[in-house]
Amino acid sequence: MTPPVFAHGSLRLYLLALLDEQPRHGYELIQALSERFGGTYSPSAGTIYPRLAKLEEEGLVTKRSDGRKSVYEITEAGRAELESRRHELDDIEDEVTDSVRRLAEGVRANVDEAMRSLRAELASAAREAKRAAKQGTRETVNLHHDSNRAVHEADLVINEFRQQLRLELRNQAHRGRVTTETVELLRSGLDELRREVRRSLGGG
């Protein structure tokens, strides 16, 4: 389970800092947080709006209607609290940088784990073919040879996939496009691929 990006109370302060830059809708705050941290963290509405309501209740922000949306603005009391805790923002940036690094490492770990699992399935199939080849018939010997060659080719495909995907992830990470959703998509896609390979091998 991924540790929370913000420590207790830190997100509240960071929202004040974002509103000190300019008034924003709730969705704009979510976008700003996602962009600020390279797309690796995107808080839900259920995380942001209760905190905004609390800040409004404490008189640190105000809310006004803009069509069907609400615009939040920092108050003088909010600015005063922000200024008194400005030194804490640097620590928050460090906390989030560590969290972003953990998320990036999670992407790499999931790719590595899925590739190892797929390799194991293919190696198991090769062992089964080798066992069958010991029966000594020409047909099973040919099957053994073809299966080993297929495993070798599959290994090349896996390595090529791994290298290309890792390069793509690194490139997109610089643009802030690798998120926790990317990890989940990768995990579910590789799980489905592994199931399909097992079915094709007769493993159910």
C-alpha positions as CSV (number, residue, x, y, z in Angstrom):
1,M,0.0,0.0,0.0
2,T,1.4,3.4,-1.0
3,P,2.0,5.7,2.0
4,P,0.0,9.0,1.9
5,V,1.6,11.8,-0.1
6,F,0.9,14.5,2.5
7,A,1.5,14.1,6.2
8,H,-1.4,15.1,8.5
9,G,-2.2,18.8,8.1
10,S,0.2,19.4,5.3
11,L,-2.4,19.3,2.5
12,R,-4.4,22.0,4.3
13,L,-1.4,24.3,4.3
14,Y,-0.5,23.6,0.7
15,L,-4.1,24.5,-0.4
16,L,-3.7,27.8,1.3
17,A,-0.4,28.3,-0.6
18,L,-2.1,27.5,-3.9
19,L,-5.0,29.9,-3.2
20,D,-2.5,32.6,-2.2
21,E,-1.2,32.4,-5.8
22,Q,-4.7,33.0,-7.2
23,P,-8.4,32.1,-6.6
24,R,-9.3,28.7,-7.9
25,H,-12.1,26.3,-8.4
26,G,-11.9,23.0,-6.5
27,Y,-11.1,21.2,-9.8
28,E,-8.4,23.7,-10.6
29,L,-6.8,23.0,-7.2
30,I,-6.8,19.3,-8.0
31,Q,-5.2,20.0,-11.4
32,A,-2.6,22.3,-9.8
33,L,-1.6,19.6,-7.3
34,S,-1.3,17.0,-10.0
35,E,0.8,19.3,-12.2
36,R,3.0,20.5,-9.3
37,F,4.0,16.9,-8.5
38,G,4.5,15.6,-12.0
39,G,1.2,13.8,-12.4
40,T,2.2,11.2,-9.8
41,Y,-0.3,12.6,-7.3
42,S,-3.9,13.5,-8.1
43,P,-6.1,14.0,-5.0
44,S,-9.8,13.0,-5.2
45,A,-12.6,15.5,-4.8
46,G,-13.4,13.7,-1.6
47,T,-10.0,14.7,-0.3
48,I,-10.0,18.3,-1.4
49,Y,-13.6,19.6,-0.8
50,P,-13.9,18.7,2.9
51,R,-10.6,20.5,3.6
52,L,-11.8,23.5,1.7
53,A,-15.0,23.5,3.7
54,K,-13.0,23.3,6.9
55,L,-10.8,26.2,5.8
56,E,-13.9,28.2,5.0
57,E,-15.4,27.4,8.4
58,E,-12.2,28.7,10.1
59,G,-12.4,31.9,8.1
60,L,-9.2,31.2,6.2
61,V,-10.8,31.1,2.7
62,T,-14.0,32.4,1.2
63,K,-16.2,30.9,-1.4
64,R,-18.2,32.6,-4.2
65,S,-20.3,31.3,-7.0
66,D,-19.0,31.4,-10.6
67,G,-21.9,29.9,-12.7
68,R,-22.2,26.3,-11.5
69,K,-18.8,26.3,-9.9
70,S,-17.5,27.7,-6.6
71,V,-14.3,29.8,-6.6
72,Y,-12.2,29.8,-3.4
73,E,-10.1,32.7,-2.3
74,I,-7.7,33.1,0.6
75,T,-8.6,35.6,3.3
76,E,-6.4,37.9,5.2
77,A,-6.6,35.5,8.1
78,G,-5.5,32.7,5.7
79,R,-2.6,34.8,4.5
80,A,-1.5,35.5,8.1
81,E,-1.5,31.7,8.9
82,L,0.3,30.9,5.7
83,E,3.0,33.5,6.5
84,S,3.4,32.2,10.0
85,R,4.0,28.7,8.6
86,R,5.8,29.5,5.4
87,H,8.9,27.7,6.5
88,E,6.9,24.5,6.7
89,L,6.2,24.5,2.9
90,D,9.8,23.5,2.1
91,D,9.5,20.5,4.3
92,I,6.2,19.6,2.6
93,E,7.9,19.8,-0.8
94,D,10.6,17.4,0.4
95,E,7.9,15.0,1.7
96,V,6.1,15.0,-1.6
97,T,9.3,14.5,-3.5
98,D,10.0,11.4,-1.5
99,S,6.4,10.1,-2.2
100,V,6.8,10.8,-6.0
101,R,10.1,8.8,-5.9
102,R,8.3,5.9,-4.2
103,L,5.6,5.9,-6.9
104,A,8.1,5.8,-9.7
105,E,9.9,2.9,-8.0
106,G,6.6,1.2,-7.8
107,V,6.1,1.4,-11.5
108,R,9.5,-0.2,-12.1
109,A,8.9,-2.9,-9.5
110,N,5.6,-3.9,-11.0
111,V,7.0,-4.2,-14.5
112,D,9.9,-6.4,-13.2
113,E,7.5,-8.6,-11.2
114,A,5.2,-9.1,-14.1
115,M,8.1,-10.0,-16.5
116,R,9.5,-12.5,-14.0
117,S,6.1,-14.2,-13.6
118,L,5.6,-14.4,-17.4
119,R,9.1,-15.8,-17.8
120,A,8.4,-18.4,-15.2
121,E,5.2,-19.5,-17.0
122,L,7.2,-19.9,-20.3
123,A,10.0,-21.8,-18.6
124,S,7.4,-24.1,-17.0
125,A,6.0,-24.9,-20.5
126,A,9.5,-25.6,-21.7
127,R,10.0,-28.1,-18.9
128,E,6.8,-29.8,-19.7
129,A,7.9,-30.2,-23.3
130,K,11.3,-31.5,-22.2
131,R,9.5,-34.1,-20.1
132,A,7.4,-35.2,-23.1
133,A,10.5,-35.4,-25.2
134,K,11.9,-38.1,-22.9
135,Q,9.3,-40.4,-24.3
136,G,11.7,-40.7,-27.3
137,T,9.3,-40.3,-30.2
138,R,10.3,-38.1,-33.1
139,E,7.2,-36.0,-32.7
140,T,7.9,-35.2,-29.0
141,V,11.6,-34.5,-29.8
142,N,10.5,-32.0,-32.5
143,L,8.0,-30.5,-30.0
144,H,10.8,-30.1,-27.5
145,H,13.0,-28.3,-30.0
146,D,10.2,-26.0,-31.2
147,S,9.1,-25.2,-27.7
148,N,12.6,-24.3,-26.6
149,R,13.0,-22.1,-29.7
150,A,9.7,-20.4,-28.9
151,V,10.7,-19.8,-25.3
152,H,13.9,-18.1,-26.5
153,E,11.9,-15.9,-28.9
154,A,9.4,-15.1,-26.2
155,D,12.3,-14.1,-23.9
156,L,13.5,-11.7,-26.6
157,V,10.0,-10.3,-26.9
158,I,9.7,-9.8,-23.1
159,N,13.1,-8.0,-22.9
160,E,12.3,-5.8,-25.8
161,F,8.9,-4.9,-24.3
162,R,10.5,-4.2,-20.9
163,Q,13.2,-1.9,-22.3
164,Q,10.8,0.0,-24.6
165,L,8.2,0.5,-21.8
166,R,10.8,1.5,-19.3
167,L,12.1,4.1,-21.8
168,E,8.6,5.4,-22.5
169,L,7.8,5.6,-18.8
170,R,11.0,7.6,-18.1
171,N,10.3,10.0,-21.0
172,Q,6.7,10.5,-19.9
173,A,7.7,10.9,-16.2
174,H,9.7,14.1,-17.2
175,R,6.4,15.4,-18.6
176,G,4.4,14.6,-15.5
177,R,2.3,11.9,-17.2
178,V,3.1,8.8,-15.1
179,T,0.5,8.4,-12.3
180,T,-0.8,5.8,-9.9
181,E,-3.5,5.1,-12.6
182,T,-0.6,4.2,-15.0
183,V,0.6,1.6,-12.5
184,E,-2.8,0.1,-12.1
185,L,-3.3,0.0,-15.8
186,L,0.0,-1.7,-16.2
187,R,-0.6,-4.2,-13.5
188,S,-4.1,-5.2,-14.7
189,G,-2.9,-5.4,-18.4
190,L,0.0,-7.7,-17.5
191,D,-2.2,-9.8,-15.3
192,E,-4.6,-10.3,-18.2
193,L,-1.7,-11.1,-20.6
194,R,-0.4,-13.7,-18.2
195,R,-3.8,-15.3,-17.9
196,E,-4.1,-15.4,-21.7
197,V,-0.6,-17.0,-22.0
198,R,-1.5,-19.6,-19.4
199,R,-4.7,-20.4,-21.2
200,S,-2.8,-20.8,-24.5
201,L,-0.4,-23.2,-22.7
202,G,-3.3,-25.2,-21.3
203,G,-2.8,-24.0,-17.8
204,G,-6.4,-22.9,-17.3
